[in-house]
Amino acid sequence: YGSRGRPRTPAAGQPGHGHAGSMVHWSSAVARECCCSKSPPVETTRLLSYSEEAPESDEEDTEGLPASVVQFSTAQYFCTEEEGEAVVDVVRLGDASGSARCSYHTEEGSAKAGVRFVSQRGDVEFLPGETMKSIRIPLLVDAAWDSTLEFSLVLTKVWRARLGQYLRRCLVSVIDNDAFPTNKYGSIAHDKEALKGVRGLALMAEFVRMCWTVQSVRTTTLMFIFLDQMRNLYFLLTLYLNLYLVDVVLGGEDEDVESHGEEHGLESGPMERRLLLEGIHGGARFLVRALREEGEAEEAPAHKAKGEAVMTDQQRYTILVIGLLYVIPFAATHAIVLTKLKMGLAGGMRKLLQSALMRKFLTFREDVCASVSIGDLSMAMARDIHEVVDLGYMKLIALVCALSKLVYAMMFMLSENKLAAVPLAAFIVIGGLFVWLREPLMVHSSEDMADTQNRVVHFVHETIANQRLVSEFNLRPYVVTRYENFIATYNKRVTAMNFIMTNNSYLPPWVTTLFVGGYIIFGASHVKAMGGDMSLGTFLATLTVFKEVGHEMAEIFMEVMEVVKVSGPLRTISYYMNQPTFLHQHMARNRKRRAEGQERRHVARKTCMGADSKEGVARTDDGKFVFGVDVLDIEIEDVSFRYGTRVLLDRVSKRFPQGKLYGVIGPEHQGKATLMRIIAGVLIPTDGDLFVPEHLRVLHVSREGAALNGSLLTNVVFDRAPREFGGLDRVRRICSRVGFTPEALRMLDDSG
């Protein structure tokens, strides 16, 4: 294939022009293999006609233009975040005697402009004689973890040249070397046993730090906390409304509510109390003026028996204000909960982690892929990430809400009754010690239960994969018995965890009950009716707050326990996220290939000389252009490859000129497919050098059939959008030309 990806007619002096097909040999570690080559016939019908099938171009009219093509040097570039910039090469193939210019711009992919890289747009100008220019894209560097993300660079308009048909777009992969969740435990994060030595809460703290480096997560989290404080303020409001209702409105026979406020000292004290009372009094006076006729005095009751209590208008309207202050803010709290659901914080975080783990898995080294359990990895994506987000991070937000609510309750209690400080402090100390002592047991039980569940899932996967073996050897009773044993073991772990959680959940109610009973015994003597200085409203409100504090303590305690439980899943995710990948090997190979390709491209320009003495371009006998890169060969030199200790390829050397069809023949399991995978870049050779011209893309198609779980159209175009593959009519034409049957074409229409 030529430099622009179209089927190319071999040039003069190349195979197909005076050179017959040949038989060449190469050596493997075990047997002698051979490659047979044959020059392909000239195609009379092209599958991708440039005039009909090619994507639309922004270039000017190509008639009269020099034989010059501008494109990227290769389809993919690699860089690391620490390098600070991505360097992308734009090359000019063919006639370079004049000047040329093209425009370019960046496009976001998984990497976002302003987050991973700086958006760029500009022009590249080639002066006479220049054949390569570099575009430098600044990267945004930080010490936070991120998965390997990509963005694209696109060439658009071109002047005094033609735009490459396929290499007008390239992909830039930015490799992040930071550890997950942070670099604090980066040296041991790839070791599952070493991670077990890290306390769960410490690892969770690093995970939270990592989450806050993502701007959308940080902003939404702060909004969640702010909205939760609105709900907590409603809780504080209800406490003071209860106090005011008992002590002022219902506290005696005096009809003047304001005089009751002064009598019980409610006009003094904390600022929130004074503001609340002013609001209630102001609302009551407003209602009195609105509902009574102007200037009409409040009528005294006509008949009032001795000792009979009669509700005044002022009291009636005050109670109405208190009722409205209960109802209206509660509607706001309902709206707050719905708003939080619409923000989708948990869903966004699950998507972030699950897509990152999938990206990581797809770049695992060959040896890592071989050692990974599919069942364990599936559970990590489906269960562990869900638990880390929903039972970890989201519970921490709920914990902040509960703690702030506890602070409001403590403020109320201490402002009304200083004696409440002692049981509150004791409550906090007891709960903290209990959590600290129970954490190891919780983590061990949680991990044990997760491992048992993984074994159940792994056994199910094995049974499904070997269903034919089970059926043919009549192993159904054996398989069912083993499965029942796995289920029984898992149920034991679940029961043990339930016992632990039940005992944990009863600590706060026990402590709350003891403190409430003690407060009733020792606090009742301080009520004014018993000769003390505490109002009845304060005493009853304090009892209510004690129960509320106990409820909040129980919620806080259980939230902490849930957070502690996710230590195991978080360790599992950290282990997978920090496994070694092939990305650095591919980056080194990509850069070596580009550097070597640049040198060979310059040499090829001099060997490819046209009749008009222009470097870098020649013509075939039928007048078609041949560029210098079209004469570059695929070369392997002293390539060796080992699977473990087994040597499969041993110092293999071979040159594959373009313009031929090659067949590799030999005994089975002697390295033929391995050689193909090495040339395609699927495998990295153990030793030796491999050169594939940088503008070419080698695709390895395995002999084993494979298909995506989707329609026929999905398997033909993969992930391309209709605008990218030119519509269904174009796909149908191509499939018809490559031999699709009418039935297959109808399936294509149905799936479209």
C-alpha positions in Angstrom: 0.0 0.0 0.0 1.2 3.5 -0.8 1.9 6.5 1.4 -1.8 7.6 1.3 -3.2 4.1 2.1 -4.5 3.4 -1.5 -3.7 0.2 -3.4 -0.5 1.0 -5.2 0.8 -0.2 -8.5 4.5 -1.3 -8.0 7.0 1.1 -9.5 9.6 0.3 -12.0 12.5 -1.6 -10.5 10.3 -3.0 -7.8 8.7 -6.5 -7.5 6.2 -6.8 -10.3 8.5 -5.1 -12.9 11.0 -7.7 -13.9 11.1 -9.6 -10.6 9.3 -12.9 -10.3 7.9 -14.2 -7.0 10.7 -15.7 -4.8 11.1 -18.1 -1.9 13.1 -16.9 1.1 14.0 -18.7 4.3 14.3 -17.7 7.9 15.3 -19.6 11.1 13.3 -20.1 14.3 14.5 -21.7 17.5 13.1 -25.1 16.6 12.5 -25.3 12.9 13.4 -23.6 9.6 10.5 -21.6 8.3 10.0 -20.0 5.0 8.2 -17.1 3.5 6.8 -17.3 0.0 6.1 -14.0 -1.8 4.2 -13.1 -4.9 3.6 -9.8 -6.6 -0.1 -9.0 -6.6 -1.8 -8.3 -9.9 -2.7 -4.7 -10.8 -6.1 -3.9 -9.6 -8.6 -2.7 -12.2 -11.3 -1.8 -9.6 -10.3 0.0 -6.5 -12.3 -0.6 -3.4 -11.9 3.0 -2.3 -12.1 5.3 -5.3 -10.6 8.6 -4.3 -13.2 10.6 -6.3 -16.2 8.7 -4.9 -15.3 7.2 -1.6 -12.8 9.4 0.1 -13.8 11.8 2.9 -14.3 15.4 2.0 -11.2 17.5 1.9 -10.7 21.2 2.6 -7.7 21.4 0.2 -7.7 23.5 -2.8 -8.2 22.2 -6.4 -5.5 19.6 -6.9 -5.2 20.1 -10.6 -1.9 21.6 -11.4 -0.5 21.1 -7.9 3.0 19.6 -7.5 3.3 15.9 -6.6 3.4 16.7 -2.9 1.5 15.2 0.0 1.3 16.7 3.5 0.3 14.5 6.4 1.3 13.3 9.9 4.4 11.0 10.0 2.4 8.3 11.9 -1.1 7.6 13.2 -0.3 7.7 16.9 2.1 9.6 19.2 3.0 8.9 22.8 4.2 11.3 25.5 4.4 11.4 29.3 2.8 14.1 31.4 6.1 14.9 33.0 7.6 15.9 29.6 5.3 18.9 29.5 4.6 18.8 25.8 3.6 16.5 23.0 5.6 16.7 19.8 3.9 15.8 16.6 5.6 15.6 13.2 4.1 16.8 10.0 5.9 15.6 6.9 5.8 16.6 3.2 6.3 13.7 0.8 7.2 14.1 -2.8 8.1 17.3 -4.5 9.6 19.8 -1.9 11.0 22.3 -4.4 8.4 24.9 -3.5 6.7 26.2 -0.4 3.6 24.7 1.1 1.3 25.4 4.1 -1.4 23.6 6.0 -3.7 24.4 9.0 -4.2 22.3 12.0 -6.2 22.2 15.2 -6.6 20.0 18.3 -9.7 18.0 19.1 -10.7 16.8 22.5 -11.0 13.0 23.2 -10.8 11.5 26.6 -8.3 14.2 27.4 -10.0 17.6 27.8 -8.6 20.9 26.8 -7.7 23.1 29.8 -7.4 20.0 31.9 -4.8 17.7 30.2 -3.5 19.9 27.4 -3.7 23.4 25.9 -5.9 23.7 22.9 -4.0 24.7 19.8 -4.9 26.1 16.4 -2.5 27.3 13.7 -0.6 26.9 10.5 2.5 24.9 9.5 4.6 26.3 6.7 7.1 24.4 4.7 9.9 26.4 3.0 11.5 25.2 -0.2 13.5 22.0 0.6 11.8 21.4 4.0 10.1 18.0 4.4 9.3 17.9 8.2 7.9 20.3 10.8 7.0 19.7 14.4 3.9 20.9 16.3 4.3 21.2 20.0 1.2 20.9 22.2 1.7 22.1 25.8 0.5 19.6 28.5 -0.9 20.6 31.9 1.3 18.9 34.5 0.2 17.9 38.0 1.1 15.3 40.6 -2.4 13.8 40.6 -3.3 10.4 39.2 -5.1 10.1 36.0 -5.5 7.3 33.4 -3.8 7.4 30.0 -6.0 9.8 28.0 -6.0 10.8 24.3 -6.7 13.8 22.2 -6.5 14.3 18.4 -4.7 16.6 16.0 -6.3 17.3 12.7 -4.9 18.8 9.5 -7.5 20.7 7.5 -6.7 23.2 4.7 -3.5 22.8 2.7 -1.9 25.1 0.1 0.4 24.1 -2.7 0.2 20.4 -1.8 -2.3 17.6 -1.4 -3.6 16.5 2.0 -2.9 12.9 3.0 -6.1 10.8 2.7 -5.7 8.9 6.0 -2.9 10.5 8.0 -4.6 13.9 8.1 -5.6 12.9 11.6 -3.5 11.5 14.4 -4.0 10.4 18.0 -1.8 11.6 20.9 -1.7 9.4 24.1 -0.7 11.2 27.3 0.8 8.6 29.8 0.4 9.5 33.4 3.0 7.9 35.7 1.4 8.8 39.0 0.2 6.0 41.2 -3.4 5.4 42.2 -4.9 6.9 44.3 -1.8 9.1 45.1 1.9 8.7 45.0 2.1 8.3 48.8 1.9 4.5 48.5 3.1 4.3 44.9 6.1 2.1 45.7 3.9 -0.7 47.1 0.6 -0.1 45.3 1.3 -2.9 42.7 1.8 -5.5 45.5 -1.4 -6.9 47.0 0.2 -8.2 50.1 2.1 -4.9 50.8 -1.2 -3.0 50.4 -2.7 -5.0 53.3 -0.3 -3.3 55.6 -1.8 0.1 54.9 -4.6 1.1 57.3 -7.9 1.4 55.5 -8.8 4.9 56.7 -5.3 6.1 55.6 -5.8 4.7 52.1 -9.4 6.1 52.0 -8.0 9.6 52.8 -5.6 9.3 49.8 -8.5 8.3 47.6 -10.5 11.4 48.7 -7.4 13.5 47.9 -7.3 12.0 44.4 -11.1 12.6 43.9 -10.7 16.3 44.8 -8.1 16.8 42.0 -11.0 16.3 39.6 -12.7 19.7 39.3 -16.2 18.4 38.6 -16.1 16.0 41.6 -14.7 18.7 43.8 -17.3 21.2 42.8 -20.2 18.8 43.1 -19.0 17.6 46.5 -18.9 21.1 47.9 -22.4 21.7 46.6 -23.6 18.6 48.3 -22.0 19.7 51.6 -23.6 23.2 51.2 -27.1 21.7 50.5 -26.7 19.4 53.5 -26.0 22.4 55.7 -29.4 23.9 54.6 -31.1 20.7 55.9 -29.1 20.9 59.2 -30.2 24.5 59.7 -33.8 23.3 59.4 -33.0 20.9 62.2 -31.7 23.7 64.4 -34.7 25.8 63.6 -37.1 23.0 64.8 -35.2 22.8 68.1 -35.7 26.5 68.8 -39.3 26.4 67.6 -40.0 23.6 70.2 -38.3 25.6 72.9 -40.2 28.8 72.0 -43.5 27.0 71.8 -43.2 25.4 75.2 -41.7 28.2 77.2 -43.3 31.3 75.6 -46.5 30.4 73.8 -47.7 27.6 76.1 -45.7 28.5 79.2 -48.4 30.3 81.3 -51.6 32.1 81.6 -50.3 35.6 80.7 -51.8 36.6 77.3 -48.8 38.8 76.3 -46.4 36.6 74.4 -43.7 39.2 74.3 -43.9 39.5 78.1 -43.3 35.8 78.3 -40.3 36.2 76.2 -38.9 38.7 78.6 -40.0 36.7 81.7 -38.1 33.6 80.5 -35.1 35.5 79.4 -35.5 34.5 75.7 -34.7 38.0 74.5 -31.1 37.4 75.7 -28.7 34.6 75.0 -27.3 33.4 71.7 -27.6 35.4 68.5 -29.6 32.6 66.7 -32.2 32.7 69.6 -32.6 36.5 69.4 -32.9 36.4 65.6 -35.4 33.6 65.7 -37.6 35.4 68.3 -37.5 38.6 66.4 -38.6 36.7 63.3 -41.5 35.0 65.1 -42.6 38.2 66.8 -42.4 40.1 63.5 -44.3 37.4 61.6 -47.0 37.3 64.3 -47.4 41.1 64.4 -47.6 41.1 60.6 -50.4 38.5 60.6 -52.3 40.4 63.4 -52.2 43.6 61.3 -53.2 41.7 58.1 -56.1 39.7 59.6 -57.6 42.2 61.9 -59.3 45.4 60.9 -57.1 48.4 61.2 -57.6 50.2 64.5 -59.8 47.5 65.9 -58.8 46.6 69.4 -58.6 43.0 70.5 -61.8 42.0 72.1 -61.6 40.7 75.6 -63.5 37.5 76.2 -67.1 38.1 77.4 -67.1 35.4 80.0 -64.0 33.9 81.6 -64.4 31.5 84.4 -62.0 31.5 87.2 -58.9 29.5 86.2 -60.0 29.1 82.6 -57.4 29.7 79.9 -58.4 31.5 76.7 -56.2 31.7 73.6 -55.6 35.3 72.5 -55.2 36.4 68.9 -51.5 37.1 69.4 -51.0 33.5 70.6 -53.1 32.1 67.7 -51.1 34.0 65.1 -47.8 33.1 66.8 -48.7 29.4 66.6 -49.6 29.9 63.0 -46.2 31.4 62.3 -44.5 28.5 64.1 -46.5 25.9 62.1 -45.5 27.6 58.8 -41.9 27.7 59.9 -42.2 23.9 60.3 -43.8 23.2 56.9 -42.2 25.6 54.4 -38.6 24.8 55.1 -39.4 21.1 55.0 -40.6 21.5 51.4 -37.2 23.1 50.7 -35.4 20.1 52.2 -37.4 17.8 49.8 -36.3 19.9 46.9 -32.7 19.8 48.1 -32.7 15.9 48.1 -34.1 15.9 44.5 -31.4 18.4 43.4 -28.7 16.2 44.8 -30.0 13.2 42.9 -30.0 15.2 39.6 -26.3 16.2 40.1 -25.3 12.5 39.7 -22.1 12.7 41.7 -22.0 8.9 42.4 -22.8 8.0 38.8 -20.0 10.3 37.5 -17.5 8.8 39.9 -18.4 5.3 39.0 -18.0 6.1 35.4 -14.6 7.7 36.0 -13.2 4.7 37.9 -14.8 2.0 35.8 -13.6 3.6 32.5 -10.1 4.1 34.0 -9.9 0.5 35.1 -11.1 -0.7 31.7 -8.4 1.5 30.0 -5.8 0.1 32.4 -6.8 -3.5 31.6 -6.6 -2.9 27.9 -2.9 -1.8 28.3 -1.8 -4.6 30.7 1.4 -6.3 29.7 1.1 -9.9 28.3 2.3 -11.5 31.5 -0.1 -9.4 33.6 -3.1 -10.4 31.4 -2.2 -14.0 31.8 -2.1 -13.8 35.6 -5.4 -11.8 36.0 -8.5 -13.7 37.0 -11.4 -12.6 34.8 -13.9 -13.2 37.6 -11.9 -11.1 40.1 -11.5 -8.3 37.5 -15.2 -8.4 36.7 -16.1 -8.1 40.4 -13.7 -5.3 40.8 -15.4 -3.3 38.0 -19.0 -4.2 39.0 -18.9 -4.6 42.8 -15.8 -3.1 44.3 -16.0 0.3 42.5 -19.7 0.5 43.4 -18.8 -0.1 47.1 -15.9 2.4 47.1 -18.1 5.1 45.6 -21.5 4.5 47.3 -20.3 3.0 50.6 -17.1 5.0 50.7 -17.0 8.4 49.2 -20.7 9.1 49.3 -20.8 7.9 52.9 -18.1 10.3 53.8 -20.3 13.2 52.5 -23.1 11.9 54.6 -20.7 11.7 57.5 -19.8 15.3 57.1 -23.6 16.2 57.1 -24.1 14.1 60.3 -21.1 15.6 62.1 -22.3 19.2 61.3 -25.7 18.3 62.5 -24.2 17.0 65.7 -22.3 20.3 66.1 -25.5 22.2 65.7 -27.1 20.0 68.4 -24.2 20.5 70.7 -24.3 24.2 70.2 -28.0 24.2 71.3 -27.4 22.0 74.3 -24.4 23.9 75.6 -26.1 27.2 75.1 -29.2 26.0 77.1 -27.6 23.5 79.5 -23.9 23.4 80.3 -24.3 20.0 82.1 -24.9 18.4 78.7 -21.2 18.8 77.8 -20.1 15.8 79.9 -22.2 13.1 78.3 -21.5 14.4 74.8 -17.8 14.3 75.3 -18.1 10.8 76.8 -20.2 9.7 73.8 -17.6 10.9 71.3 -14.7 9.2 73.2 -16.5 5.9 73.5 -17.5 5.8 69.8 -14.0 6.7 68.6 -12.3 4.1 70.7 -14.9 1.5 69.5 -14.3 2.3 65.9 -10.5 2.2 66.3 -10.6 -1.2 68.0 -13.1 -2.8 65.7 -11.5 -1.6 62.4 -9.1 -4.6 61.9 -12.0 -7.1 62.5 -14.3 -5.2 60.1 -11.7 -5.1 57.3 -10.7 -8.7 57.7 -14.3 -9.9 57.6 -15.2 -7.7 54.7 -12.2 -8.9 52.6 -12.9 -12.5 53.5 -16.5 -12.2 52.4 -15.5 -10.5 49.1 -12.9 -13.2 48.4 -15.5 -16.0 49.0 -17.9 -14.2 46.6 -15.2 -13.9 44.0 -14.6 -17.7 44.2 -18.3 -18.3 43.6 -18.3 -16.0 40.5 -15.1 -17.6 39.3 -16.6 -21.1 39.6 -19.7 -20.0 37.7 -17.5 -18.6 34.9 -15.5 -21.9 34.8 -18.7 -24.0 34.7 -20.1 -21.9 31.8 -16.9 -22.1 29.8 -16.6 -25.9 30.3 -20.3 -26.8 30.0 -19.6 -29.2 27.2 -17.0 -31.1 29.2 -19.4 -31.3 32.2 -22.1 -32.6 30.0 -20.0 -35.2 28.1 -18.4 -36.6 31.3 -21.6 -36.5 33.3 -20.1 -34.2 35.9 -23.3 -32.4 36.7 -23.7 -33.8 40.3 -20.1 -33.1 41.1 -20.4 -29.5 39.8 -23.6 -28.8 41.7 -22.1 -30.2 44.9 -19.1 -28.0 44.6 -21.2 -25.0 43.8 -23.4 -25.7 46.9 -20.2 -25.9 49.0 -19.1 -22.5 47.7 -22.5 -21.0 48.5 -22.5 -22.5 52.0 -19.0 -21.0 52.7 -20.1 -17.6 51.4 -23.3 -17.7 53.6 -21.1 -18.4 56.7 -19.0 -15.3 55.9 -22.2 -13.2 55.4 -23.6 -14.5 58.7 -20.4 -13.6 60.5 -20.4 -10.1 59.0 -24.1 -9.7 60.0 -23.2 -10.6 63.6 -20.4 -8.0 63.6 -22.6 -5.3 62.1 -25.5 -6.0 64.5 -23.3 -5.7 67.5 -21.8 -2.5 66.1 -25.2 -1.0 65.5 -26.3 -1.5 69.1 -23.5 0.5 70.7 -25.0 4.0 70.0 -28.6 3.0 71.2 -27.1 1.6 74.4 -25.0 4.7 75.1 -28.0 7.0 74.2 -30.4 5.1 76.5 -28.0 5.2 79.4 -27.3 9.0 79.0 -31.0 9.8 78.6 -31.9 7.9 81.8 -29.1 9.5 83.7 -30.2 13.0 82.5 -33.7 12.3 83.6 -32.5 11.2 87.1 -30.0 14.0 87.6 -31.5 16.8 85.5 -35.1 16.9 86.7 -34.0 18.5 90.0 -32.8 21.6 88.0 -36.2 22.4 86.5 -37.9 25.5 88.0 -40.9 23.5 89.1 -38.5 21.5 91.2 -36.8 24.5 92.6 -34.1 24.8 90.0 -33.3 27.5 87.4 -34.0 25.5 84.2 -37.2 26.1 82.3 -39.4 23.2 81.4 -39.0 23.9 77.7 -35.2 23.7 78.0 -35.4 20.4 79.9 -37.8 18.8 77.3 -35.8 20.2 74.4 -32.6 18.8 75.9 -34.2 15.4 76.2 -35.2 15.6 72.5 -31.7 16.7 71.6 -30.2 13.9 73.5 -32.3 11.4 71.5 -31.4 13.3 68.3 -27.7 13.3 69.2 -27.9 9.5 69.9 -29.6 9.0 66.5 -26.9 11.1 64.8 -24.1 9.3 66.7 -25.6 6.0 65.6 -25.7 7.3 62.0 -22.1 8.6 62.2 -21.0 5.4 63.8 -22.5 3.2 61.1 -21.3 5.5 58.3 -17.7 5.2 59.7 -18.2 1.4 59.8 -19.3 1.4 56.2 -16.3 3.5 55.2 -14.0 1.1 57.1 -15.5 -1.9 55.2 -14.6 -0.5 51.8 -10.9 -0.7 52.6 -10.7 -4.2 51.0 -12.4 -3.1 47.7 -10.2 0.0 47.6 -7.1 -2.1 48.0 -8.2 -4.3 45.1 -8.9 -1.4 42.8 -5.5 0.1 43.8 -3.8 -3.2 43.0 -5.3 -3.4 39.5 -4.8 0.4 38.7 -1.1 0.1 39.4 -0.2 -3.0 37.4 2.5 -2.5 34.8 1.5 -1.8 31.2 3.1 -1.9 27.8 2.6 1.8 27.2 6.2 2.8 27.9 7.5 0.0 25.7 5.2 1.2 22.9 6.3 4.8 23.4 10.0 3.8 23.1 9.3 1.7 20.1 7.2 4.5 18.5 9.9 7.1 19.0 12.6 4.8 17.7 10.5 4.0 14.7 9.9 7.7 14.0 13.6 8.5 14.3 14.7 5.6 12.1 11.8 6.4 9.7 13.0 10.0 9.3 16.5 8.8 8.4 15.3 6.2 5.9 12.8 8.7 4.4 15.6 11.1 3.6 17.6 8.3 2.0 14.6 7.1 0.0 14.0 10.6 -1.3 17.3 10.5 -3.1 16.7 7.0 -4.6 13.2 8.0 -5.8 14.0 10.5 -8.6 11.6 11.5 -11.3 12.4 12.2 -14.9 12.3 15.9 -14.1 15.0 15.4 -11.5 12.8 16.2 -8.5 13.7 14.3 -5.3 11.2 12.2 -3.5 8.8 11.4 -6.3 8.8 9.2 -9.4 6.3 7.8 -11.8 5.4 4.2 -12.7 5.1 3.1 -16.4 1.4 4.1 -16.4 2.1 7.5 -15.0 1.1 7.0 -11.3 3.1 8.8 -8.6 5.5 6.8 -6.4 6.8 8.6 -3.3 10.0 7.8 -1.4 8.2 6.2 1.5 6.7 3.7 -0.9 10.1 2.0 -1.4 10.7 1.5 2.4 10.8 -2.1 3.5 9.6 -3.8 6.6 12.7 -5.3 8.3 13.3 -7.6 11.2 16.9 -8.1 12.4 18.0 -10.7 14.9 14.5 -10.8 16.5 14.1 -13.2 19.4 11.0 -14.0 21.5 10.5 -16.1 24.6 7.3 -17.3 26.3 8.6 -17.7 29.8 11.7 -19.9 29.5 10.6 -21.3 26.1 12.5 -19.8 23.1 10.1 -19.5 20.2 12.0 -17.2 17.9 15.8 -17.1 17.9 17.6 -14.3 16.0 15.3 -14.1 13.0 16.1 -11.7 10.3 14.1 -10.9 7.2 13.3 -8.0 4.8 9.8 -7.5 3.4 9.7 -5.1 0.5 6.4 -3.4 -0.2 4.3 -4.5 -3.1 4.2 -8.2 -2.5 2.0 -10.8 -0.8 3.8 -13.0 1.7 3.0 -16.3 3.2 4.8 -17.8 6.2 4.8 -21.6 6.2 6.0 -24.2 8.6 5.1 -26.7 11.4 2.5 -25.8 14.0 3.5 -23.9 17.2 6.8 -22.8 15.8 6.3 -19.1 15.9 4.6 -18.1 12.7 1.7 -16.3 14.5 4.1 -14.9 17.0 6.1 -13.3 14.1 3.0 -11.8 12.7 2.0 -10.4 16.1 5.5 -8.9 16.5 5.3 -7.2 13.1 1.9 -5.8 13.9 3.1 -4.5 17.3 0.8 -6.7 19.4 3.9 -8.3 21.0 7.2 -6.7 21.9 10.3 -8.8 20.9 12.6 -10.0 23.7 15.7 -9.0 21.6 16.5 -7.6 18.2 15.2 -4.8 16.1 12.1 -4.4 14.0 11.4 -1.6 11.6 8.0 -0.9 10.1 7.7 2.4 8.0 6.1 4.9 10.3 3.3 5.9 7.9 2.1 2.3 7.7 -0.3 0.6 10.0 0.0 -3.2 10.3 -3.2 -5.0 11.4 -3.0 -8.5 12.9 -6.1 -10.6 12.2 -6.1 -13.9 14.1 -7.1 -17.1 12.5 -9.5 -17.7 15.4 -12.9 -16.2 14.7 -13.9 -13.3 16.9 -16.9 -10.9 16.8 -18.2 -8.1 18.9 -21.5 -8.7 20.8 -23.6 -6.6 18.5 -25.1 -6.3 15.0 -23.4 -7.1 11.7 -23.0 -3.4 11.1 -21.2 -3.0 14.4 -18.7 -5.6 13.5 -18.1 -4.0 10.1 -17.6 -0.4 11.2 -16.7 -1.0 14.9 -17.1 2.3 16.8 -17.3 4.7 13.9 -20.2 7.1 13.6 -22.1 7.3 10.4 -20.5 10.6 9.4 -17.1 8.9 9.7 -17.7 5.9 7.5 -19.7 7.8 4.9 -23.2 6.4 5.5 -24.8 3.0 5.1 -24.8 3.1 1.2 -21.0 3.3 1.1 -20.7 0.4 3.6 -23.1 -1.7 1.5 -21.1 -1.0 -1.7 -17.8 -2.0 -0.1 -19.2 -5.1 1.4 -20.7 -6.1 -1.9 -17.3 -5.7 -3.6 -15.5 -7.9 -1.1 -18.0 -10.7 -1.6 -20.8 -10.4 1.0 -23.7 -12.6 0.0 -27.2 -11.1 -0.6 -28.4 -12.6 2.7 -25.5 -10.9 4.6 -26.3 -7.6 2.9 -29.9 -7.9 4.0 -28.6 -8.5 7.6 -26.5 -5.4 7.2 -29.6 -3.4 6.2 -31.6 -4.8 9.1 -28.9 -3.9 11.6 -28.5 -0.4 10.1 
